[in-house]
């Protein structure tokens, strides 16, 4: 009997030990990286044409026909020019700097003093500056340049003259 009691007690202690020791927390699971299957289809799916999806077939791009520059109206920003008692050269530089143009002014008229407070496009403001200084003004939009010249016929200016006056 005693042997049976000891045996039952031993089995009970072992059961309790297994119960407490065997119920510990599980080891943390490491997430596995997803494995993707290789593509089975080698071509895209066929286009479906029904009321839920419609694809327009490619069409030829129309030829670009550009009108000559003289026929196309230019859209220029409206500027406010306010200069007081400055030389024509300085006023031309201010106007050219607002539109990122270069400027050229003949040395014989560069020191003429002018004052102007006006609103308009670059063409209108250059014309007003030229009118007040009694010279001819030319705005060359292709070369992005404003010129103030004494003679009306001398519209072509060499690049050496321009580079000398810019410094």
Number of C-alpha atoms within 10 A of each C-alpha: 6 7 8 9 10 11 12 12 12 12 12 12 12 12 13 12 12 11 11 10 10 10 9 8 7 6 6 6 6 6 6 6 6 6 6 6 6 6 6 6 7 6 6 6 7 6 9 10 10 8 6 6 8 10 9 6 5 6 6 5 6 6 6 6 6 7 8 7 9 7 7 9 7 9 7 11 10 12 16 15 19 13 16 12 12 15 18 24 23 19 24 25 19 17 24 21 12 12 14 12 18 20 24 24 23 18 13 9 17 18 15 16 16 18 17 16 11 15 13 15 16 22 15 15 22 23 19 19 22 21 12 15 21 15 18 20 26 17 20 14 12 7 9 13 17 23 23 28 23 18 10 11 8 9 15 7 12 8 8 8 12 17 12 9 13 11 5
